[in-house]
Amino acid sequence: MTDMELMALAHKAREQAYCPYSGFAVGAALLDADGNVWTGCNIENAAYGPTNCAERTAFFKAVSEGVRKFDRIAITGGPADQAPKAGTAPCGVCRQVMAEFCTPDFVVLLADEQGGVKSLTLAELFPFGFGPTSL
Ligand code: THU
């Protein structure tokens, strides 16, 4: 699975976004250590607070099926009626969830301006975080 293939699955997952309140649609594709892909979209709620981000949807689908080892995630987002916006990055809560299940070298792929991907590590996105080893 190439980075571009994983991003294509994130774009596909974005089509399922339920975002009537923000109008901002996000898709994620999470590659686990066995090579399986777990996709997710954001799921909003009239009470706003229960909204779940695309990344956490993907993680929670995987973890709820017994999968806890991950390799990479591709994320894409933007106004629902438009092409994805380059550089849409995971929110702080999603970074915290990544830190629970992933090592600092976990790779986060963002869509770039040229239709490709920008690759970052969890360590770059979430330095000095509080994680399982902090307790
Ligand atoms: N959103 C995500 O799905 N992932 C992120 O990391 C950032 C934000 C969603 C939440 C909400 O439905 C919409 O984008 C606007 O914030």
Backbone and ligand atoms as CSV (ligand in chain L), in Angstrom:
chain,resi,resn,atom,element,x,y,z
A,1,MET,N,N,0.850,-1.205,0.000
A,1,MET,CA,C,0.000,0.000,0.000
A,1,MET,C,C,0.881,1.248,0.000
A,2,THR,N,N,0.795,2.008,-1.074
A,2,THR,CA,C,1.598,3.238,-1.133
A,2,THR,C,C,0.889,4.355,-0.362
A,3,ASP,N,N,1.642,5.412,-0.087
A,3,ASP,CA,C,1.039,6.569,0.593
A,3,ASP,C,C,-0.108,7.136,-0.240
A,4,MET,N,N,0.092,7.180,-1.552
A,4,MET,CA,C,-0.946,7.734,-2.431
A,4,MET,C,C,-2.201,6.849,-2.452
A,5,GLU,N,N,-1.997,5.537,-2.398
A,5,GLU,CA,C,-3.151,4.618,-2.350
A,5,GLU,C,C,-3.928,4.802,-1.044
A,6,LEU,N,N,-3.180,4.975,0.052
A,6,LEU,CA,C,-3.855,5.178,1.341
A,6,LEU,C,C,-4.622,6.508,1.323
A,7,MET,N,N,-4.008,7.534,0.747
A,7,MET,CA,C,-4.699,8.825,0.655
A,7,MET,C,C,-5.953,8.713,-0.219
A,8,ALA,N,N,-5.884,7.926,-1.274
A,8,ALA,CA,C,-7.065,7.746,-2.132
A,8,ALA,C,C,-8.211,7.133,-1.325
A,9,LEU,N,N,-7.889,6.214,-0.410
A,9,LEU,CA,C,-8.927,5.611,0.435
A,9,LEU,C,C,-9.487,6.635,1.425
A,10,ALA,N,N,-8.633,7.560,1.868
A,10,ALA,CA,C,-9.106,8.638,2.756
A,10,ALA,C,C,-10.066,9.557,1.997
A,11,HIS,N,N,-9.719,9.880,0.749
A,11,HIS,CA,C,-10.620,10.707,-0.068
A,11,HIS,C,C,-11.974,10.010,-0.235
A,12,LYS,N,N,-11.923,8.721,-0.442
A,12,LYS,CA,C,-13.156,7.938,-0.614
A,12,LYS,C,C,-13.985,7.957,0.686
A,13,ALA,N,N,-13.313,7.775,1.809
A,13,ALA,CA,C,-14.009,7.771,3.112
A,13,ALA,C,C,-14.652,9.130,3.387
A,14,ARG,N,N,-14.008,10.176,2.903
A,14,ARG,CA,C,-14.531,11.547,3.101
A,14,ARG,C,C,-15.925,11.713,2.496
A,15,GLU,N,N,-16.228,10.922,1.489
A,15,GLU,CA,C,-17.541,11.012,0.840
A,15,GLU,C,C,-18.677,10.646,1.811
A,16,GLN,N,N,-18.345,9.892,2.864
A,16,GLN,CA,C,-19.365,9.469,3.835
A,16,GLN,C,C,-19.514,10.447,4.998
A,17,ALA,N,N,-18.748,11.535,5.010
A,17,ALA,CA,C,-18.785,12.469,6.140
A,17,ALA,C,C,-20.213,12.940,6.411
A,18,TYR,N,N,-20.576,12.950,7.698
A,18,TYR,CA,C,-21.873,13.490,8.107
A,18,TYR,C,C,-21.576,14.806,8.820
A,19,CYS,N,N,-21.700,15.897,8.091
A,19,CYS,CA,C,-21.226,17.184,8.627
A,19,CYS,C,C,-22.203,18.315,8.301
A,20,PRO,N,N,-23.488,18.154,8.681
A,20,PRO,CA,C,-24.479,19.177,8.341
A,20,PRO,C,C,-24.278,20.491,9.090
A,21,TYR,N,N,-23.505,20.491,10.160
A,21,TYR,CA,C,-23.358,21.706,10.979
A,21,TYR,C,C,-22.142,22.524,10.567
A,22,SER,N,N,-21.025,21.887,10.384
A,22,SER,CA,C,-19.811,22.634,9.983
A,22,SER,C,C,-19.683,22.726,8.463
A,23,GLY,N,N,-20.238,21.759,7.762
A,23,GLY,CA,C,-20.031,21.704,6.319
A,23,GLY,C,C,-18.607,21.350,5.942
A,24,PHE,N,N,-17.829,20.863,6.922
A,24,PHE,CA,C,-16.420,20.517,6.687
A,24,PHE,C,C,-16.301,18.992,6.720
A,25,ALA,N,N,-15.982,18.399,5.596
A,25,ALA,CA,C,-15.951,16.939,5.473
A,25,ALA,C,C,-14.517,16.408,5.580
A,26,VAL,N,N,-14.342,15.408,6.437
A,26,VAL,CA,C,-13.005,14.835,6.664
A,26,VAL,C,C,-13.055,13.323,6.443
A,27,GLY,N,N,-11.999,12.802,5.852
A,27,GLY,CA,C,-11.859,11.360,5.673
A,27,GLY,C,C,-10.493,10.918,6.175
A,28,ALA,N,N,-10.439,9.699,6.667
A,28,ALA,CA,C,-9.169,9.149,7.141
A,28,ALA,C,C,-9.064,7.693,6.718
A,29,ALA,N,N,-7.846,7.261,6.460
A,29,ALA,CA,C,-7.584,5.845,6.170
A,29,ALA,C,C,-6.375,5.436,7.004
A,30,LEU,N,N,-6.599,4.483,7.887
A,30,LEU,CA,C,-5.599,4.046,8.873
A,30,LEU,C,C,-5.078,2.661,8.488
A,31,LEU,N,N,-3.790,2.568,8.265
A,31,LEU,CA,C,-3.161,1.284,7.897
A,31,LEU,C,C,-2.638,0.620,9.159
A,32,ASP,N,N,-3.081,-0.603,9.413
A,32,ASP,CA,C,-2.589,-1.292,10.608
A,32,ASP,C,C,-1.339,-2.113,10.285
A,33,ALA,N,N,-0.747,-2.690,11.325
A,33,ALA,CA,C,0.543,-3.377,11.178
A,33,ALA,C,C,0.432,-4.644,10.341
A,34,ASP,N,N,-0.786,-5.160,10.174
A,34,ASP,CA,C,-1.000,-6.356,9.340
A,34,ASP,C,C,-1.340,-6.003,7.894
A,35,GLY,N,N,-1.384,-4.703,7.597
A,35,GLY,CA,C,-1.670,-4.285,6.216
A,35,GLY,C,C,-3.138,-4.050,5.916
A,36,ASN,N,N,-3.960,-4.125,6.962
A,36,ASN,CA,C,-5.393,-3.839,6.750
A,36,ASN,C,C,-5.677,-2.349,6.922
A,37,VAL,N,N,-6.673,-1.863,6.183
A,37,VAL,CA,C,-7.012,-0.442,6.238
A,37,VAL,C,C,-8.366,-0.246,6.916
A,38,TRP,N,N,-8.396,0.730,7.830
A,38,TRP,CA,C,-9.622,1.105,8.542
A,38,TRP,C,C,-9.936,2.539,8.159
A,39,THR,N,N,-11.093,2.740,7.587
A,39,THR,CA,C,-11.425,4.095,7.141
A,39,THR,C,C,-12.395,4.743,8.128
A,40,GLY,N,N,-12.454,6.078,8.063
A,40,GLY,CA,C,-13.381,6.803,8.924
A,40,GLY,C,C,-13.719,8.158,8.342
A,41,CYS,N,N,-14.854,8.683,8.782
A,41,CYS,CA,C,-15.255,10.044,8.400
A,41,CYS,C,C,-15.696,10.760,9.668
A,42,ASN,N,N,-15.818,12.076,9.588
A,42,ASN,CA,C,-16.363,12.789,10.753
A,42,ASN,C,C,-17.874,12.590,10.810
A,43,ILE,N,N,-18.360,12.494,12.036
A,43,ILE,CA,C,-19.791,12.257,12.285
A,43,ILE,C,C,-20.252,13.312,13.285
A,44,GLU,N,N,-20.987,14.291,12.791
A,44,GLU,CA,C,-21.399,15.400,13.650
A,44,GLU,C,C,-22.715,15.097,14.362
A,45,ASN,N,N,-23.076,16.002,15.266
A,45,ASN,CA,C,-24.264,15.792,16.089
A,45,ASN,C,C,-24.920,17.142,16.378
A,46,ALA,N,N,-26.248,17.158,16.462
A,46,ALA,CA,C,-26.979,18.399,16.731
A,46,ALA,C,C,-26.542,19.040,18.051
A,47,ALA,N,N,-26.060,18.219,18.979
A,47,ALA,CA,C,-25.578,18.750,20.259
A,47,ALA,C,C,-24.105,19.153,20.178
A,48,TYR,N,N,-23.534,19.090,18.986
A,48,TYR,CA,C,-22.157,19.489,18.679
A,48,TYR,C,C,-21.093,18.659,19.413
A,49,GLY,N,N,-21.155,18.624,20.733
A,49,GLY,CA,C,-20.107,17.962,21.525
A,49,GLY,C,C,-19.868,16.508,21.176
A,50,PRO,N,N,-20.909,15.732,20.882
A,50,PRO,CA,C,-20.689,14.315,20.558
A,50,PRO,C,C,-20.025,14.071,19.211
A,51,THR,N,N,-19.746,15.108,18.467
A,51,THR,CA,C,-19.103,14.937,17.150
A,51,THR,C,C,-17.839,14.097,17.263
A,52,ASN,N,N,-17.690,13.178,16.310
A,52,ASN,CA,C,-16.473,12.363,16.270
A,52,ASN,C,C,-15.688,12.680,15.001
A,53,CYS,N,N,-14.407,12.914,15.174
A,53,CYS,CA,C,-13.557,13.214,14.022
A,53,CYS,C,C,-13.314,11.953,13.177
A,54,ALA,N,N,-12.943,12.173,11.933
A,54,ALA,CA,C,-12.681,11.068,11.015
A,54,ALA,C,C,-11.574,10.143,11.533
A,55,GLU,N,N,-10.525,10.741,12.066
A,55,GLU,CA,C,-9.382,9.944,12.529
A,55,GLU,C,C,-9.795,9.020,13.664
A,56,ARG,N,N,-10.561,9.589,14.613
A,56,ARG,CA,C,-10.985,8.754,15.750
A,56,ARG,C,C,-11.995,7.704,15.314
A,57,THR,N,N,-12.817,8.018,14.340
A,57,THR,CA,C,-13.723,6.990,13.814
A,57,THR,C,C,-12.900,5.803,13.311
A,58,ALA,N,N,-11.846,6.090,12.565
A,58,ALA,CA,C,-10.997,5.022,12.017
A,58,ALA,C,C,-10.313,4.245,13.156
A,59,PHE,N,N,-9.729,4.961,14.107
A,59,PHE,CA,C,-9.060,4.278,15.224
A,59,PHE,C,C,-10.040,3.434,16.030
A,60,PHE,N,N,-11.211,3.982,16.308
A,60,PHE,CA,C,-12.141,3.260,17.181
A,60,PHE,C,C,-12.737,2.041,16.467
A,61,LYS,N,N,-12.902,2.151,15.164
A,61,LYS,CA,C,-13.336,0.965,14.414
A,61,LYS,C,C,-12.295,-0.138,14.565
A,62,ALA,N,N,-11.030,0.209,14.403
A,62,ALA,CA,C,-9.954,-0.791,14.470
A,62,ALA,C,C,-9.821,-1.367,15.884
A,63,VAL,N,N,-9.724,-0.481,16.865
A,63,VAL,CA,C,-9.509,-0.947,18.247
A,63,VAL,C,C,-10.686,-1.799,18.712
A,64,SER,N,N,-11.883,-1.433,18.289
A,64,SER,CA,C,-13.064,-2.213,18.696
A,64,SER,C,C,-13.106,-3.584,18.053
A,65,GLU,N,N,-12.254,-3.784,17.036
A,65,GLU,CA,C,-12.150,-5.108,16.390
A,65,GLU,C,C,-10.875,-5.825,16.829
A,66,GLY,N,N,-10.221,-5.301,17.868
A,66,GLY,CA,C,-9.053,-5.982,18.434
A,66,GLY,C,C,-7.712,-5.591,17.853
A,67,VAL,N,N,-7.688,-4.558,17.025
A,67,VAL,CA,C,-6.443,-4.136,16.378
A,67,VAL,C,C,-5.841,-2.965,17.153
A,68,ARG,N,N,-4.556,-3.094,17.517
A,68,ARG,CA,C,-3.931,-2.033,18.326
A,68,ARG,C,C,-2.560,-1.614,17.821
A,69,LYS,N,N,-2.139,-2.186,16.709
A,69,LYS,CA,C,-0.817,-1.823,16.164
A,69,LYS,C,C,-1.012,-1.158,14.804
A,70,PHE,N,N,-0.433,0.036,14.675
A,70,PHE,CA,C,-0.696,0.828,13.479
A,70,PHE,C,C,0.580,1.337,12.830
A,71,ASP,N,N,0.469,1.572,11.543
A,71,ASP,CA,C,1.624,1.981,10.745
A,71,ASP,C,C,1.523,3.433,10.264
A,72,ARG,N,N,0.409,3.781,9.658
A,72,ARG,CA,C,0.254,5.109,9.039
A,72,ARG,C,C,-1.218,5.485,8.986
A,73,ILE,N,N,-1.455,6.805,8.883
A,73,ILE,CA,C,-2.823,7.272,8.630
A,73,ILE,C,C,-2.772,8.378,7.583
A,74,ALA,N,N,-3.724,8.362,6.666
A,74,ALA,CA,C,-3.875,9.441,5.688
A,74,ALA,C,C,-5.133,10.217,6.047
A,75,ILE,N,N,-5.036,11.542,5.977
A,75,ILE,CA,C,-6.150,12.416,6.384
A,75,ILE,C,C,-6.417,13.433,5.280
A,76,THR,N,N,-7.690,13.631,4.978
A,76,THR,CA,C,-8.049,14.632,3.980
A,76,THR,C,C,-9.320,15.340,4.428
A,77,GLY,N,N,-9.383,16.640,4.226
A,77,GLY,CA,C,-10.565,17.376,4.651
A,77,GLY,C,C,-10.730,18.672,3.895
A,78,GLY,N,N,-11.896,19.251,4.039
A,78,GLY,CA,C,-12.177,20.535,3.410
A,78,GLY,C,C,-13.672,20.743,3.338
A,79,PRO,N,N,-14.106,21.930,2.921
A,79,PRO,CA,C,-15.535,22.176,2.757
A,79,PRO,C,C,-16.175,21.077,1.901
A,80,ALA,N,N,-17.323,20.580,2.364
A,80,ALA,CA,C,-17.917,19.377,1.774
A,80,ALA,C,C,-18.180,19.487,0.275
A,81,ASP,N,N,-18.460,20.689,-0.183
A,81,ASP,CA,C,-18.794,20.858,-1.602
A,81,ASP,C,C,-17.576,21.214,-2.452
A,82,GLN,N,N,-16.398,21.077,-1.863
A,82,GLN,CA,C,-15.172,21.446,-2.585
A,82,GLN,C,C,-14.145,20.318,-2.557
A,83,ALA,N,N,-13.143,20.470,-3.390
A,83,ALA,CA,C,-12.017,19.528,-3.367
A,83,ALA,C,C,-11.300,19.666,-2.022
A,84,PRO,N,N,-10.594,18.620,-1.594
A,84,PRO,CA,C,-9.913,18.668,-0.299
A,84,PRO,C,C,-8.965,19.862,-0.189
A,85,LYS,N,N,-8.882,20.362,1.046
A,85,LYS,CA,C,-8.027,21.510,1.343
A,85,LYS,C,C,-6.669,20.958,1.783
A,86,ALA,N,N,-5.620,21.423,1.159
A,86,ALA,CA,C,-4.283,20.908,1.495
A,86,ALA,C,C,-3.949,21.203,2.955
A,87,GLY,N,N,-3.278,20.250,3.576
A,87,GLY,CA,C,-2.744,20.478,4.920
A,87,GLY,C,C,-3.722,20.295,6.053
A,88,THR,N,N,-4.907,19.753,5.790
A,88,THR,CA,C,-5.842,19.502,6.903
A,88,THR,C,C,-5.199,18.493,7.854
A,89,ALA,N,N,-4.964,18.945,9.078
A,89,ALA,CA,C,-4.201,18.157,10.051
A,89,ALA,C,C,-5.102,17.688,11.191
A,90,PRO,N,N,-4.701,16.652,11.911
A,90,PRO,CA,C,-5.540,16.131,12.994
A,90,PRO,C,C,-5.644,17.106,14.160
A,91,CYS,N,N,-6.822,17.150,14.769
A,91,CYS,CA,C,-7.016,18.014,15.943
A,91,CYS,C,C,-6.246,17.444,17.130
A,92,GLY,N,N,-6.207,18.217,18.197
A,92,GLY,CA,C,-5.457,17.804,19.384
A,92,GLY,C,C,-5.986,16.534,20.012
A,93,VAL,N,N,-7.306,16.396,20.036
A,93,VAL,CA,C,-7.885,15.185,20.641
A,93,VAL,C,C,-7.483,13.955,19.839
A,94,CYS,N,N,-7.500,14.061,18.517
A,94,CYS,CA,C,-7.094,12.921,17.683
A,94,CYS,C,C,-5.611,12.614,17.862
A,95,ARG,N,N,-4.795,13.633,18.033
A,95,ARG,CA,C,-3.357,13.392,18.291
A,95,ARG,C,C,-3.190,12.645,19.609
A,96,GLN,N,N,-4.009,12.999,20.597
A,96,GLN,CA,C,-3.950,12.312,21.886
A,96,GLN,C,C,-4.326,10.839,21.724
A,97,VAL,N,N,-5.345,10.561,20.922
A,97,VAL,CA,C,-5.753,9.161,20.686
A,97,VAL,C,C,-4.654,8.413,19.938
A,98,MET,N,N,-4.026,9.069,18.963
A,98,MET,CA,C,-2.889,8.438,18.265
A,98,MET,C,C,-1.786,8.082,19.259
A,99,ALA,N,N,-1.534,8.993,20.212
A,99,ALA,CA,C,-0.457,8.770,21.180
A,99,ALA,C,C,-0.746,7.581,22.099
A,100,GLU,N,N,-2.004,7.223,22.225
A,100,GLU,CA,C,-2.379,6.072,23.057
A,100,GLU,C,C,-1.963,4.756,22.401
A,101,PHE,N,N,-2.079,4.702,21.077
A,101,PHE,CA,C,-1.885,3.428,20.369
A,101,PHE,C,C,-0.668,3.388,19.450
A,102,CYS,N,N,-0.011,4.518,19.256
A,102,CYS,CA,C,1.061,4.561,18.256
A,102,CYS,C,C,2.371,5.042,18.874
A,103,THR,N,N,3.457,4.602,18.273
A,103,THR,CA,C,4.768,5.056,18.708
A,103,THR,C,C,5.093,6.405,18.037
A,104,PRO,N,N,6.115,7.104,18.545
A,104,PRO,CA,C,6.423,8.435,17.995
A,104,PRO,C,C,6.744,8.432,16.503
A,105,ASP,N,N,7.150,7.287,15.961
A,105,ASP,CA,C,7.478,7.237,14.526
A,105,ASP,C,C,6.262,6.937,13.643
A,106,PHE,N,N,5.096,6.833,14.244
A,106,PHE,CA,C,3.840,6.657,13.471
A,106,PHE,C,C,3.744,7.795,12.452
A,107,VAL,N,N,3.385,7.437,11.226
A,107,VAL,CA,C,3.375,8.426,10.134
A,107,VAL,C,C,1.956,8.961,9.876
A,108,VAL,N,N,1.871,10.268,9.776
A,108,VAL,CA,C,0.611,10.958,9.462
A,108,VAL,C,C,0.775,11.623,8.105
A,109,LEU,N,N,-0.077,11.219,7.165
A,109,LEU,CA,C,-0.014,11.746,5.796
A,109,LEU,C,C,-1.117,12.779,5.595
A,110,LEU,N,N,-0.723,13.964,5.174
A,110,LEU,CA,C,-1.681,15.028,4.884
A,110,LEU,C,C,-1.682,15.274,3.388
A,111,ALA,N,N,-2.821,15.709,2.860
A,111,ALA,CA,C,-2.877,16.056,1.438
A,111,ALA,C,C,-2.069,17.341,1.233
A,112,ASP,N,N,-1.301,17.408,0.169
A,112,ASP,CA,C,-0.525,18.622,-0.098
A,112,ASP,C,C,-1.121,19.421,-1.260
A,113,GLU,N,N,-0.509,20.548,-1.558
A,113,GLU,CA,C,-1.038,21.467,-2.589
A,113,GLU,C,C,-0.999,20.866,-3.992
A,114,GLN,N,N,-0.081,19.915,-4.219
A,114,GLN,CA,C,0.135,19.379,-5.563
A,114,GLN,C,C,-0.640,18.085,-5.834
A,115,GLY,N,N,-1.565,17.737,-4.945
A,115,GLY,CA,C,-2.300,16.492,-5.142
A,115,GLY,C,C,-1.529,15.285,-4.628
A,116,GLY,N,N,-0.437,15.529,-3.937
A,116,GLY,CA,C,0.353,14.454,-3.347
A,116,GLY,C,C,0.140,14.401,-1.845
A,117,VAL,N,N,1.122,13.879,-1.134
A,117,VAL,CA,C,1.013,13.786,0.322
A,117,VAL,C,C,2.235,14.395,1.002
A,118,LYS,N,N,1.979,14.969,2.162
A,118,LYS,CA,C,3.047,15.473,3.026
A,118,LYS,C,C,3.116,14.514,4.205
A,119,SER,N,N,4.309,14.036,4.524
A,119,SER,CA,C,4.480,13.030,5.557
A,119,SER,C,C,5.079,13.636,6.825
A,120,LEU,N,N,4.405,13.418,7.948
A,120,LEU,CA,C,4.875,13.909,9.247
A,120,LEU,C,C,4.868,12.731,10.221
A,121,THR,N,N,5.633,12.840,11.290
A,121,THR,CA,C,5.551,11.809,12.327
A,121,THR,C,C,4.695,12.309,13.482
A,122,LEU,N,N,4.205,11.335,14.266
A,122,LEU,CA,C,3.435,11.712,15.452
A,122,LEU,C,C,4.319,12.545,16.386
A,123,ALA,N,N,5.604,12.233,16.449
A,123,ALA,CA,C,6.514,13.012,17.304
A,123,ALA,C,C,6.542,14.476,16.889
A,124,GLU,N,N,6.485,14.721,15.584
A,124,GLU,CA,C,6.478,16.117,15.103
A,124,GLU,C,C,5.161,16.809,15.433
A,125,LEU,N,N,4.066,16.057,15.327
A,125,LEU,CA,C,2.739,16.650,15.539
A,125,LEU,C,C,2.360,16.762,17.008
A,126,PHE,N,N,2.977,15.930,17.834
A,126,PHE,CA,C,2.528,15.844,19.228
A,126,PHE,C,C,3.729,15.686,20.162
A,127,PRO,N,N,4.617,16.679,20.192
A,127,PRO,CA,C,5.799,16.576,21.055
A,127,PRO,C,C,5.425,16.759,22.532
A,128,PHE,N,N,6.149,16.110,23.398
A,128,PHE,CA,C,5.951,16.255,24.853
A,128,PHE,C,C,4.511,15.941,25.270
A,129,GLY,N,N,3.897,14.967,24.597
A,129,GLY,CA,C,2.516,14.608,24.916
A,129,GLY,C,C,2.432,13.755,26.174
A,130,PHE,N,N,1.231,13.608,26.669
A,130,PHE,CA,C,0.958,12.728,27.815
A,130,PHE,C,C,0.423,11.418,27.261
A,131,GLY,N,N,1.127,10.323,27.545
A,131,GLY,CA,C,0.727,9.031,26.988
A,131,GLY,C,C,0.811,7.925,28.014
A,132,PRO,N,N,0.629,6.690,27.553
A,132,PRO,CA,C,0.626,5.552,28.470
A,132,PRO,C,C,1.885,5.457,29.321
A,133,THR,N,N,3.029,5.885,28.778
A,133,THR,CA,C,4.281,5.783,29.552
A,133,THR,C,C,4.443,6.938,30.543
A,134,SER,N,N,3.529,7.896,30.500
A,134,SER,CA,C,3.609,9.038,31.418
A,134,SER,C,C,3.084,8.686,32.799
A,135,LEU,N,N,2.285,7.627,32.875
A,135,LEU,CA,C,1.653,7.273,34.169
A,135,LEU,C,C,2.609,6.534,35.079
L,1,THU,N1,N,-12.599,17.211,12.126
L,1,THU,C1,C,-12.129,15.965,11.892
L,1,THU,O1,O,-12.862,15.066,11.475
L,1,THU,N2,N,-10.819,15.730,12.131
L,1,THU,C2,C,-9.948,16.658,12.621
L,1,THU,O2,O,-8.848,16.318,13.021
L,1,THU,C3,C,-10.342,18.068,12.636
L,1,THU,C4,C,-11.808,18.306,12.632
L,1,THU,C5,C,-14.023,17.472,11.895
L,1,THU,C6,C,-14.812,17.744,13.135
L,1,THU,C7,C,-15.963,18.544,12.607
L,1,THU,O3,O,-16.970,17.642,12.178
L,1,THU,C8,C,-15.400,19.267,11.395
L,1,THU,O4,O,-14.183,18.611,11.072
L,1,THU,C9,C,-15.105,20.737,11.629
L,1,THU,O5,O,-14.320,20.921,12.755
